Amino acid sequence: MFQKNFSKKCLAALTMMSAMAFSSVSGAALIDGGFESPDASGGDVGGCAGNAWDCFNSNFITSNLINDPDNGIYNNPGAYEGTQMLKQFGSDAGYLQSISVNGGDEVTGTVFATGWTGEAWANLELLQIKFFDANDIELSVHETFGATDGSQEFLITNSTGEFASDWTEMSLTAVADADAVRAQMLLLHIDLGGGGAIFLDDASLEVSAVPVPAAVWLFGSGLLGLVGV
């Protein structure tokens, strides 16, 4: 009886350890990363539009359903996926959202960006990840840029958005600080002069599993030995 109970406890511990080792929060953690709400088929919807994002300055949820590509008329680029996207223009137009993290988590932010042939001015887009502690104190900042003039890491083309290849995937990976409890993604448009806009679609902020410390594996080896006995 003792042997059976002991074996059951060991197996339960191994199961729990396995869950710890391989658990992950991977996947698109952002809410409405595709900017499909609210409905903008009747015209652009300004501001944060009541969705899960916070924002400041000139941001609009916009739809490609008002385009008439059969006659070659484009009021917006075609969306990367779905029918809607985020339009940013002017200086320092920002859209931001946060998710929960643990210290040491690997966090990857991605967003698809394009310019538009109808507003083909020089524009700059910032993709930023910030980490905060439990007291909402900023711990670190990580950034990358895309530009329509080819001056930054990511080249954002001016296009009609008809094809997925018209869109540029911007990506940034950072490791959460030891005391981090929150990761914030910021999409920021910077006008380089003359006007124009950047369109964004399919934003995501994903968290990878934290690697298991060596001590846990040693503990598991010991348990396996006991189970063998």
Phi, psi and chi 1 to 4 in degrees:
 res  aa     phi    psi   chi1   chi2   chi3   chi4
   1 MET       -  -45.8 -179.9   65.4   68.2      -
   2 PHE   -59.4  -42.0  170.2   77.7      -      -
   3 GLN   -63.1  -41.1 -176.6 -179.6    5.5      -
   4 LYS   -66.6  -45.2  -71.6 -177.7  179.3  178.7
   5 ASN   -63.5  -40.3  -71.1  -21.1      -      -
   6 PHE   -64.9  -41.4 -178.3   73.2      -      -
   7 SER   -63.8  -40.4  -62.9      -      -      -
   8 LYS   -63.1  -40.9  -73.0  179.7  179.5  178.4
   9 LYS   -65.9  -39.9  -71.0  178.8 -179.7  178.4
  10 CYS   -63.9  -43.8  -72.6      -      -      -
  11 LEU   -65.6  -37.2  -71.2  172.7      -      -
  12 ALA   -64.0  -41.3      -      -      -      -
  13 ALA   -64.5  -40.3      -      -      -      -
  14 LEU   -64.1  -39.7  -80.0  171.6      -      -
  15 THR   -62.2  -44.1  -59.1      -      -      -
  16 MET   -64.0  -41.6 -179.1  177.4   68.0      -
  17 MET   -64.5  -38.5 -176.0 -164.5   69.3      -
  18 SER   -63.4  -40.1  176.3      -      -      -
  19 ALA   -63.6  -39.2      -      -      -      -
  20 MET   -63.5  -38.9  -71.6  169.9   54.9      -
  21 ALA   -72.2  -34.6      -      -      -      -
  22 PHE  -114.6    2.3  -63.3  105.2      -      -
  23 SER   -65.2  146.2   62.5      -      -      -
  24 SER  -148.9  150.9  173.2      -      -      -
  25 VAL  -110.5   30.5 -162.7      -      -      -
  26 SER   -68.4  158.5   61.2      -      -      -
  27 GLY   120.0  170.4      -      -      -      -
  28 ALA   -73.7  102.5      -      -      -      -
  29 ALA   -84.1  -16.9      -      -      -      -
  30 LEU   -73.0  149.9  -65.6  177.1      -      -
  31 ILE   -91.9  130.8  -60.9  172.6      -      -
  32 ASP    55.3   50.9 -168.4   23.5      -      -
  33 GLY   -67.1  -16.0      -      -      -      -
  34 GLY   -94.7    0.1      -      -      -      -
  35 PHE    57.1   39.0  -49.3  108.1      -      -
  36 GLU   -87.2    0.1  -66.0  -61.4  -41.7      -
  37 SER  -135.6  149.8   64.9      -      -      -
  38 PRO   -75.7  175.9   31.4  -36.8      -      -
  39 ASP   -66.3  119.3 -177.5    7.8      -      -
  40 ALA  -113.3   19.1      -      -      -      -
  41 SER   -67.7  -20.4   58.9      -      -      -
  42 GLY   -93.2   -0.1      -      -      -      -
  43 GLY   144.2  161.2      -      -      -      -
  44 ASP   -58.3  142.5  -68.3   -4.0      -      -
  45 VAL  -113.3  117.6 -179.7      -      -      -
  46 GLY   -85.4  166.8      -      -      -      -
  47 GLY    72.6 -155.6      -      -      -      -
  48 CYS   -79.0  -11.6  -58.6      -      -      -
  49 ALA    60.8   21.2      -      -      -      -
  50 GLY    71.5   13.2      -      -      -      -
  51 ASN   -94.8 -164.9   58.9   19.9      -      -
  52 ALA   -77.3   -7.7      -      -      -      -
  53 TRP   -90.6  152.0  -64.3   80.3      -      -
  54 ASP   -99.2  159.0  -67.0  -41.8      -      -
  55 CYS  -158.1  168.3   68.4      -      -      -
  56 PHE  -151.1  148.5   52.0   89.0      -      -
  57 ASN    64.7 -149.3  -62.6  -25.5      -      -
  58 SER   -85.4   94.6  -60.9      -      -      -
  59 ASN  -127.8  140.5  -60.7  -83.7      -      -
  60 PHE  -140.5  136.2  -68.1   87.0      -      -
  61 ILE   -83.3  128.1  -60.0  -62.4      -      -
  62 THR  -134.4  158.0 -170.2      -      -      -
  63 SER  -121.0  149.4  170.9      -      -      -
  64 ASN   -95.5    6.6   62.4   11.0      -      -
  65 LEU   -72.2  -17.3  -66.5  177.9      -      -
  66 ILE   -87.6   -1.7   58.5  176.5      -      -
  67 ASN   -75.0  155.7  -73.7  -22.6      -      -
  68 ASP  -130.3   72.1 -173.8    8.5      -      -
  69 PRO   -64.1  -21.3   22.0  -32.4      -      -
  70 ASP   -63.4  -32.3  -69.3  -23.5      -      -
  71 ASN  -101.4    8.0  -67.4  -37.2      -      -
  72 GLY    74.7   19.2      -      -      -      -
  73 ILE  -100.6  119.1  -59.9  172.1      -      -
  74 TYR  -122.1  117.3  -75.3   84.7      -      -
  75 ASN   -89.0  -22.0  -63.3  -58.9      -      -
  76 ASN  -145.2  162.8  -67.2  -49.6      -      -
  77 PRO   -69.4  161.3   19.7  -25.6      -      -
  78 GLY   -70.2  141.4      -      -      -      -
  79 ALA   -64.2  152.4      -      -      -      -
  80 TYR   -66.1  -46.1  179.1   75.1      -      -
  81 GLU  -140.1  156.1  -77.0 -171.1  -16.5      -
  82 GLY    69.4 -152.1      -      -      -      -
  83 THR  -123.4   -6.5   61.0      -      -      -
  84 GLN  -124.3  161.9  -63.0 -166.2  165.6      -
  85 MET  -155.8  174.3   66.6 -145.3  100.1      -
  86 LEU   -99.8  130.2  171.1   65.4      -      -
  87 LYS  -110.0  124.9  176.1 -177.3  179.2  179.8
  88 GLN  -120.3  136.5  -66.2 -174.4  -46.9      -
  89 PHE  -150.0  169.1   69.8   93.1      -      -
  90 GLY    80.7  176.2      -      -      -      -
  91 SER   -84.7  133.4 -174.1      -      -      -
  92 ASP    58.6   51.2  -61.7  -21.3      -      -
  93 ALA   -91.1  117.2      -      -      -      -
  94 GLY  -121.7  144.8      -      -      -      -
  95 TYR  -129.6  130.7 -126.5   60.4      -      -
  96 LEU  -145.4  152.3   58.5  155.2      -      -
  97 GLN  -155.0  150.1 -168.9  176.4  146.6      -
  98 SER  -120.5  155.3  -65.3      -      -      -
  99 ILE  -133.9  162.6   62.9  170.3      -      -
 100 SER   -82.8  141.8  -62.1      -      -      -
 101 VAL  -140.0  170.6  -64.0      -      -      -
 102 ASN  -119.1  155.6  -63.2  -51.5      -      -
 103 GLY   -57.0  134.3      -      -      -      -
 104 GLY    91.0  -11.2      -      -      -      -
 105 ASP   -62.3  144.6  -76.6  -10.0      -      -
 106 GLU   -94.9  119.9 -173.6  176.1   81.2      -
 107 VAL  -114.3  129.8  179.3      -      -      -
 108 THR  -121.7  123.7  -60.7      -      -      -
 109 GLY  -106.2  135.2      -      -      -      -
 110 THR  -136.7  152.2   59.2      -      -      -
 111 VAL  -157.5  146.4   67.5      -      -      -
 112 PHE   -97.5  133.4  -71.8   85.3      -      -
 113 ALA  -130.5  147.7      -      -      -      -
 114 THR  -151.8  153.3 -168.8      -      -      -
 115 GLY   -91.4 -173.1      -      -      -      -
 116 TRP  -134.3  137.3  179.6   41.5      -      -
 117 THR   -62.3  -23.7   51.5      -      -      -
 118 GLY   -76.3  -15.9      -      -      -      -
 119 GLU  -138.4   62.2  -62.9  179.5  -16.1      -
 120 ALA   -86.9   53.8      -      -      -      -
 121 TRP   -93.1  172.5  -72.2  -83.0      -      -
 122 ALA   -75.8  127.9      -      -      -      -
 123 ASN  -139.3  154.8  -68.6  -82.9      -      -
 124 LEU  -128.6  135.9 -178.2   66.4      -      -
 125 GLU  -124.2  132.5 -173.8   70.5   30.4      -
 126 LEU  -105.3  131.8  165.9   69.1      -      -
 127 LEU  -111.7  118.2  168.6   58.2      -      -
 128 GLN  -129.7  142.4 -179.6 -168.5   81.8      -
 129 ILE  -123.2  126.8  -64.1  175.1      -      -
 130 LYS  -118.9  146.0  -81.0 -172.9 -179.6 -179.3
 131 PHE  -113.7  141.6  -66.4  108.1      -      -
 132 PHE  -129.3  150.9  -63.6   83.7      -      -
 133 ASP   -91.9 -174.5   66.7   11.7      -      -
 134 ALA   -65.1  -20.6      -      -      -      -
 135 ASN   -93.7   11.4  -63.7  -46.3      -      -
 136 ASP    62.5   30.2 -145.6   30.7      -      -
 137 ILE   -90.9  131.1  -64.3  174.2      -      -
 138 GLU   -66.4  128.8 -178.7 -176.8  -55.3      -
 139 LEU  -101.7  -42.2  -60.9  174.3      -      -
 140 SER  -160.1  159.6   61.7      -      -      -
 141 VAL  -130.8  135.0 -178.5      -      -      -
 142 HIS  -130.8  134.3  -50.3  -92.9      -      -
 143 GLU  -141.0  151.6  -62.2  177.6  -21.5      -
 144 THR  -146.5  159.8 -169.4      -      -      -
 145 PHE  -129.1  151.7  -69.3   87.4      -      -
 146 GLY  -127.9  147.0      -      -      -      -
 147 ALA  -143.7  152.0      -      -      -      -
 148 THR   -80.3  -11.7   55.5      -      -      -
 149 ASP  -100.4    6.7   63.0    0.5      -      -
 150 GLY    76.7   12.6      -      -      -      -
 151 SER   -86.5   -6.9   63.0      -      -      -
 152 GLN  -120.1 -179.7  -58.3  -62.9  -36.8      -
 153 GLU   -59.1  -38.1 -179.9  176.7    1.4      -
 154 PHE  -112.9  129.7  -63.3   98.9      -      -
 155 LEU   -90.7  119.1  171.3   62.6      -      -
 156 ILE   -99.8  116.8  -60.4  173.8      -      -
 157 THR   -84.8  151.1   58.3      -      -      -
 158 ASN   -91.1  120.8  -68.9  -50.1      -      -
 159 SER  -151.3  177.3   67.6      -      -      -
 160 THR   -88.6  -10.0   60.0      -      -      -
 161 GLY    72.3   15.5      -      -      -      -
 162 GLU   -61.9  -32.9  -71.9 -178.2   87.4      -
 163 PHE  -121.4  153.0  -51.2  103.0      -      -
 164 ALA   -59.3  -30.5      -      -      -      -
 165 SER   -68.4  -13.1   58.4      -      -      -
 166 ASP   -72.5  -15.4  -68.9  -19.6      -      -
 167 TRP  -101.8  142.7  -68.5   77.0      -      -
 168 THR  -104.4  126.6  -62.2      -      -      -
 169 GLU   -83.5  113.4 -177.7 -179.5   11.5      -
 170 MET   -93.2  136.8  -63.7  177.8   60.6      -
 171 SER  -142.9  145.9 -179.4      -      -      -
 172 LEU  -148.8  130.5  173.9   64.5      -      -
 173 THR  -119.7  135.9  -61.0      -      -      -
 174 ALA  -144.4  154.3      -      -      -      -
 175 VAL  -101.9  129.2  176.4      -      -      -
 176 ALA   -65.1  137.9      -      -      -      -
 177 ASP   -61.3  158.4  -58.5   85.9      -      -
 178 ALA   -56.0  -36.1      -      -      -      -
 179 ASP   -97.2   10.0  -63.7  -30.3      -      -
 180 ALA   -71.3  139.5      -      -      -      -
 181 VAL  -126.0  -10.9  -61.8      -      -      -
 182 ARG  -144.2  136.9  176.9  168.6   71.0   91.0
 183 ALA  -115.7  131.5      -      -      -      -
 184 GLN  -113.8  129.9  173.8 -171.4  -78.6      -
 185 MET  -101.9  130.3 -179.2 -176.9 -164.6      -
 186 LEU  -122.6  129.7  170.3   65.0      -      -
 187 LEU  -109.7  116.4  -55.4  170.9      -      -
 188 LEU  -128.4  126.1 -178.4   72.1      -      -
 189 HIS   -96.2  136.1  175.5  -97.2      -      -
 190 ILE  -125.3  120.3  -57.5  167.7      -      -
 191 ASP   -80.3  121.4 -177.0    2.7      -      -
 192 LEU   -88.8    6.4  -62.9  179.3      -      -
 193 GLY   116.1  129.2      -      -      -      -
 194 GLY   105.0  -15.8      -      -      -      -
 195 GLY   103.5 -155.6      -      -      -      -
 196 GLY    94.9  179.0      -      -      -      -
 197 ALA  -151.5  161.5      -      -      -      -
 198 ILE  -118.5  137.0  -67.2  -70.2      -      -
 199 PHE  -107.6  139.1  -67.8   79.7      -      -
 200 LEU  -128.5  146.7  -56.9  167.8      -      -
 201 ASP  -151.7  158.2 -155.7   -1.9      -      -
 202 ASP    49.9   56.8  -83.1   21.2      -      -
 203 ALA   -79.3  144.0      -      -      -      -
 204 SER  -147.0  151.5   66.4      -      -      -
 205 LEU  -134.9  106.9 -166.7   56.7      -      -
 206 GLU  -112.8  145.3  -59.6 -179.2   -8.5      -
 207 VAL  -115.7  127.0 -178.7      -      -      -
 208 SER   -92.0  157.4  -60.6      -      -      -
 209 ALA   -61.0  143.9      -      -      -      -
 210 VAL   -77.7  130.5  179.4      -      -      -
 211 PRO   -57.7  141.3  -22.8   33.5      -      -
 212 VAL   -78.5  131.7  176.2      -      -      -
 213 PRO   -60.1  152.3  -21.8   32.9      -      -
 214 ALA   -59.4  -31.9      -      -      -      -
 215 ALA   -61.4  -34.8      -      -      -      -
 216 VAL   -66.3  -40.5  174.5      -      -      -
 217 TRP   -65.9  -37.9  -66.5  115.8      -      -
 218 LEU   -64.1  -40.6  -70.1  174.4      -      -
 219 PHE   -62.3  -41.4  173.0   68.0      -      -
 220 GLY   -64.1  -38.9      -      -      -      -
 221 SER   -60.9  -40.8  -60.6      -      -      -
 222 GLY   -62.8  -42.6      -      -      -      -
 223 LEU   -63.6  -41.9  -79.9  177.8      -      -
 224 LEU   -59.7  -38.8  -74.3  171.6      -      -
 225 GLY   -63.1  -42.7      -      -      -      -
 226 LEU   -64.6  -39.9  -71.2  171.5      -      -
 227 VAL   -62.2  -40.1  170.3      -      -      -
 228 GLY   -60.3  -41.9      -      -      -      -
 229 VAL   -63.1      -  172.2      -      -      -
